[in-house]
Amino acid sequence: MAVHHGGCPDQTAPTIPGNSIADDHYSDDTEYDEATSDALDTATRLFAEPTEEEQALLQRMKDWARKARGQRDSKARQLVAWLNEHLKPGGKWSDERVIIFTEYRATQNWLQEVLAVEGFTAGDRLLTMYGGMDTEKREEVKAAFQTSPEVSPVRILLATDAASEGLDFQNFCHRLIHYEIPWNPNRMEQRNGRVDRHGQKADEVLVYHFVGKGYKERAGRQSGGQASDLDADLEFLMRVALKVETIREDLGKVGTVIAEQVEEAMLGRRTTLNTEKAEEESKSIRRMLRFERDLQKQVQALMQQYRETRKELRLSPENIQKVVEVGLALAGQPPLTPTRTDDGKPCLRLPPLKGSWAACTEGLEHPHTKEVRPVTFDESVSRGRDDVVLAHLNHRLPQMCLRLLRAEVWAERGRSKLHRVTARVVPDGVLGAPAVVAHARLVVIGGDSHRLHEEVIAAGGLIKDARWGGRLNVGQVEAALAGATGERPSERVRAKLLELYPALASSLASALEARMRDRVDGLQKRLAERADKEARDIESILTELRRSIEAELNDPAYIQPMLFDDPEMERFERNKEAMRARVREIPGEIERETAAIRARFADPQARMFPVAVTMLIPATMA
């Protein structure tokens, strides 16, 4: 029997062969404790009644545990010293934070009492999180720990395993302490993943585990003592923790081996950790995973694609803000109010909105301070901070404005609140003569009427001597539109432009048609590349599926004789035959899917829908 040292010596983690609760997942600590108790009761039925001598030994152990419960062991003393050194140096709180994980709720409660006596809980400096706690309270704890230390006083989060899944705490914390090491190494990875994840600002994540004194001198040896020796147990678990870190790329197969050997060590059947065979068998898998997980390279490629798409679609923060401002005005809502963050970065206050637009303010309230935060359309302003909210394209506010603008653009004449024609002043250096630009929606339709591509195109030309003065190229059109100011020409000039428009319309339409043909010609290669890529992707996916099924069917562990009765064996054979049939179907499915993709991209047809006209006037003529 291994005594549990964590302030709760009378609680153990028993293991029943073939029915270990160490690998089970419990989201509620009360259920975990009950399962542990049930497992212990079941295990005791497998043994004979204890003798009088054994009863006396058990009573002595219970008496010892009762006395030890009120005392601090060396782990607790070392933890207090560490907290004083790193979180409260010189008696004053620093901005450092730490998560302390325990395996049991009882240990958490005991440790909270110990830290309260040492002065670590006053003023909400210490918060707890455990499985089964109220959802609202859980969110409050999460918000407090994820808020800047300058705003939130919490410095210590005391959590159980049941609280370690699905939560992110990397904003302002890079230290984690395993007060108790779980038997399952996958749980250890789940704990570490709370801070060791994307978005961590620190250069390194520090994870701590308790070991006995002199472990460095014994580090070169695989055995630190007898299995009953606590120091040997701790050092064995230390080697497990280090091994988990070094093979984290393939924790599946090797992780199972580690879990089994930890169990054997805790039962006194093993003193060394050996994962060489499992690691050798999984080398090919790890190589594949390392290739697949070359995140830095993938992120760089995706970022480059993102920048190109944003440039192509003109998704600049300024344009998104303009869309929102126009949308709010069309909806009869109050305008945005300019403001700044504490460090001077520009952002906007969202006014009280009416009707269905009021839902756009959801999420602006800070989860911890409850203050309503400003918004920004620029990700560089919101990056790494929580006092301003990024209104990205999928945010409700831009989405509602985009839907409204789209509806207004295609509304029937006389019902739209938007004007289809506008006139703007440009600096003299941009244009030497007035110009007219038409905008249109270009849609490319595939062979099965599938929309392959959509964008807004523009084309135009100069106005000279009251008539068409020649077509502008693509770069000139973009420069002219980019140089347009918010100023409008005089009413006299606008009237003159409207008077000239009928004579310009046919030439403008021809320029737009020519721009459409040029653009479609440029898209041919891109659409062909997309067709090839989609065909390769579907072939790769289905081929990998076939290989996976074949590997499962040929696995010796799968095809060996089963101890099934006749009905179960019949179902097993039917399942195998269904898998074989699926393998036979895949080649034909690849042919059908690739043919469908080719048909979709075959003979693309362009459709154009005029949207608006912009008149551009040099400042000296305005």
C-alpha positions, 0 to 999 in steps of 0.5 A: 500500500502506497501512502498518499503524501499531500496532506491527506495520508489516508487517501490512496489511489488503488488499482484493480487489475483490468479495471483501473480508474487511473485512465478514466476521465471524470469532470466532477471531483465528487464522482472521482472520489466516489469511483475511487472509494468503490474501487477500494471497496471492490478490491478489499473483497478479493482478500481474506479478512485481516488477522488481529495483527493486521488489524493492529497495524491498520489501526496504527497507520490510521492513528499516524495518518490522523496526526500527520493530517494536521502537520506539514510535510516537506513538500508543503514546506518547500512549496511555501518557501518557493511561493515566498521566493517567486510570488511574494519576495520580501513580503510584497506580491510580484506580478508572477502567477502560478498554477498548482495542480493536485490530483485529489479534491481533498489534497486541494482543500488541505493545501488551501488551508495551509496556504491560508495560514501562510497569508497567501489567500487574503485579498483574492490572491488565491483562487480554486478550480475543481470539477463540479464547481458552478459554471458561472463561478468557474468562468469568474475564476478563469476571467480573473486569472486571464486578466492582467495582474495590474487589474486582477489581484489573483496570483495562485490558482489551485486546481484539480485534474478535473479542471485541467481540460479545455481551459487556457491560462497562458495570458499572464502565467508561465509557471506550473507546479505538479503537487501530485503527479497523475498516474496517466501521463496524458493527464500531465500533458493536459495540465501542461497544456493550460500554459504551454500553448499558442499565445504564451508570451514568456520565452519559456514555460516552467513546470515543477515537480517534487523530488527528494534531496540528493536526486541529482547525485542519483540522476545517472542511475535508473533506480533511486531506491526500493519501491517503498522508498518515497524518494525513489517513487518521486524520482521515478515520476520525475523521469516519467515527467522528463520522458513525457516532455521528450516524446510529447510528439507521440504520446499515444503509444509510448504514453500507454507504456509509461502509464503501465510502468508507473502503475507497476512502480507504484505497486512495487513491481518495477524500479526502472522506466523502459520505453525503448521498444515502444519508441523504436516502434513509433519512430516512423509515426513520430517522423510523420508527425514532426513533418505534419506539425511543422507549424512555423512553416505552415503558419508563415505560409498561411500568414502570407496567403492571408495578407494577399487575400486581405490586400486583394479584397481590400480588407483594411481596418479603414475600409471595414470601419467605413462599412460599419459607419455607413451601415450604422447610418443606414440603420438609423443607429448612433455613430461610433465615438473615437477614443484611445487606449491607456497607451494612446492607441486609437479605438472606438466606443460603440454607442447604445444600439436599438432593436436587433442591433443591441446584440452587437454589444454582447461580449464587450463587457470585460469578464473580470472588471465588467467594464464595457470595452471599446472596439477596434478593426485593427488586429495590431491594436488588440493583439496581446491585450484584453482592454479592447475588443477586435471587431473582426469580419465574423463579429456581429457588428461588421456582419450586420452592416455587410448584410445591410449594405448588400441588401441595399446595393441590390434593392430595387430602384427607388427603394434603396437608401444608397446612391449608385453614383458619387463624385469625389475630389482627388489631389491634382497629382493623382489625376490631370483630368476628370475621370469616371469609374464603373464598379461591377460584381464579377461572378465565375460559374462552373460546369455544374452552376457552382460559383467558383469565384466572386469579386468586385472589379472596376474600370474607367477612363478620363473625360477630356473636352466633354467626351471619353478621353481614353481608358485607364489601366488597372493601376491607374484606376486603383491609384485614382480610387485610393486618392479619392478624398471625402470632399465632394465637388461643387453642385455646379460641377456635379450637375455638369458631370451628370449631363455628360454621363449619357455620352460616356456610358457606352465607352464606360461599359466597354471598358468594364467588359474589357476588364472582365475579359482580362480578369477572367483570362487571369483566373483561368490558371488559378482555377485550373490549379484549384481543380488539380489541388482539390482532386489531389486532396480527395484522392489522398484522403480516400487513399489514406482511408483505404490504407487505414482500413487495410492496416486494421484488417491485417493487424495481428491483434485484430485477426487473432481468434476471439473468445466470442460466442457464435452470435458475437462472432457472426457480427464480428465477421459481418463488420470485417466484411463491411470493411473489406467492401469499403476498401473495394469501393474506394477506387471507384469513389476516387474516380467519381469524386475527381470526375465531379471536381473536373466537371465543376471547373470545366468551361467556367462562365463569367457573369457581370452585374454593374453596381455603381459609378464614381466620378473623380475630379482634380482639386483645381477643377472641383 
